[in-house]
């Protein structure tokens, strides 16, 4: 399959009860690259039967029973004590104090909330514990994963109109032709380069469609705004007739510090909340922790939650936006 030779220490012992390993990953660029890299490393260590399976925040319900009857790993998502391997960088990764107490750094588990994304954490860990020397293609993927997941684009134009292979793949994910497409692309990333994956016919087709959607979303965004107070904006893009663009609020309103909105998902409706990367608040809140109060999570600057209904998403989203308005007013210099 074109794998480069594995460079590392002697393989560590593998469990003998089950052979297949299910590799769960958060369904975004960061999670996909994390799974692609870890799968490549583990195959070099003797794990031959690995299956990719995407995961999202609505799957953390009944977390105690998650993965029963299977060997599994998780990357870029919540900690689970039955994981064979686990790597994450989210500060809200532990769903309870009991789970936090169960975590101990080890050869197979690592958490670093200071890491902008998960792939660099995996590469550092693999180098330290398994002697893994990352090929340049994985170093490049980790570089772009940091930019994409931490939203450290040089400006809003790069974030919205950037044409680099990683950014083309990122945008194509917004119009995945089927729910399992990301599993296929993750496998392709594990064995290929960003250039090669971005040049796939299905990725090019999805990107072209996503770019059209982006342009339409920028046109439609002003009509979704429910209100703007100070440096906080609240919008409703839950309608299936409305296209969505993550950075549209900051493209149209560069003076914003926060944007909160409601968008649809395959499973229901989602609250999205984020800082403006190009106009960060001086005394901001931890967005992931704030959304954690609504059953979600995320990072310091961005987070989300999945309420049970559209009405609940709108009500809770507005609560989040109003909290930010009050916070910004109370902390104005």
Secondary structure, 3 states (H helix, E strand, C coil): CCCCCCCCCCCCCCCCCCCCEEEEEECCHHHHHHHHHHHHHHHHCCCCCEEEEEECHHHHCCHHHCCCCCEEEEECCCCCCCCCEEEECCCCCCCCHHHHHHCCCCCCEEECCCCCCHHHHHHHHHHHHHCCCCCHHHHHHHHHHHHHHCCCCCCHHHHHHCCCHHHHHHHHHHHCCCCCHHHHHHHHHHHCCHHHHHCCHHHHHHHHHHHHHHHHHHHHHHHHEEEEECCEEEEEECCCCCCCCCCHHHHHCCCCCEEEEEEECCCCEEEEEEECCCCCCCCCCCHHHHHHCCCCEECCCEEEECCCCHHHHHHHHHHHHHHHHHHHHHCCC
